[in-house]
């Protein structure tokens, strides 16, 4: 049977103070009152029964995720007791699925991406399930056709096309994965036409990814076996807390995708956005006549240019005079005012707040 696994554990530090340790970016209502997590779930519902959709998140987010996805069964939200990166999270989901369905095929998608139209992903997923059904050892990823030479995204270089008579789109063999390049290299990738952006989404057999994890990442097998043996028993939470933190902390790309054979990529020709920063709002919000991005219920801007003003509080007025290249992000208990060119220092700012004993604002 086919299943979907939504990765929803990211903290979204670059969207502070809107995103917090107990309120991740996936549940921010920045899309006309909708959340990224809700939109992701809606994209999957035409293809999957909600009972076959699992959400992986950290323990601090579990309740807010359940509130956001009222149609998802309670037990389908898996709360990770600590952060072990994507390899551990995916391994946990795969092990649980394989326990109850040894032939399970799983799609791994992320909750913090905007993807339009939804049909583009749905059609690509159908092709991936078809291909994996014919090639059970295959690992399939999805590549985004790049629209500019990004230095903030990883790349996938594709090779020769693969045959899949019942697939509607193209499938390519993956030649190599490339990490975030410098600008000149990114331009070369774009001009070559052989590279896609790495979307971080996958389809494979649960048993296949487990086999690769055990082969490439020593120390993965025993924790996953211990956790799944106790799953849906009285010792489920105890085993999860005891063994999950023993999983190696590594991404699935480093752990498996860059080492495995039979890796393939399906191109996604769609509008795609990794919602990781305030600047990303430029792709979903139309700017005003002065190139300001305004996500507020009420605002009054006098001689402001090239700035970003954002709040979820629709009853709150943001008023500003003479600001240029500035970000103002308001919440009921914290407000960020930041030069648009200094957003990479947000993690440094959060560390400073924590060092001053103000963890309630994190």
Beta strands, then each sheet from edge to edge (+ up, - down):
strand 1: 2-7
strand 2: 53-58
strand 3: 77-80
strand 4: 105-110
strand 5: 113-116
strand 6: 139-145
strand 7: 155-161
strand 8: 171-178
strand 9: 195-205
strand 10: 263-268
strand 11: 271-274
strand 12: 293-295
strand 13: 298-302
strand 14: 308-311
strand 15: 317-321
strand 16: 326-330
strand 17: 335-339
sheet 1: 3+ 2+ 1+ 4+ 9- 6+ 10+ 8- 7+
sheet 2: 5+ 11-
sheet 3: 12+ 14+ 16+ 17-
sheet 4: 13+ 15+
end
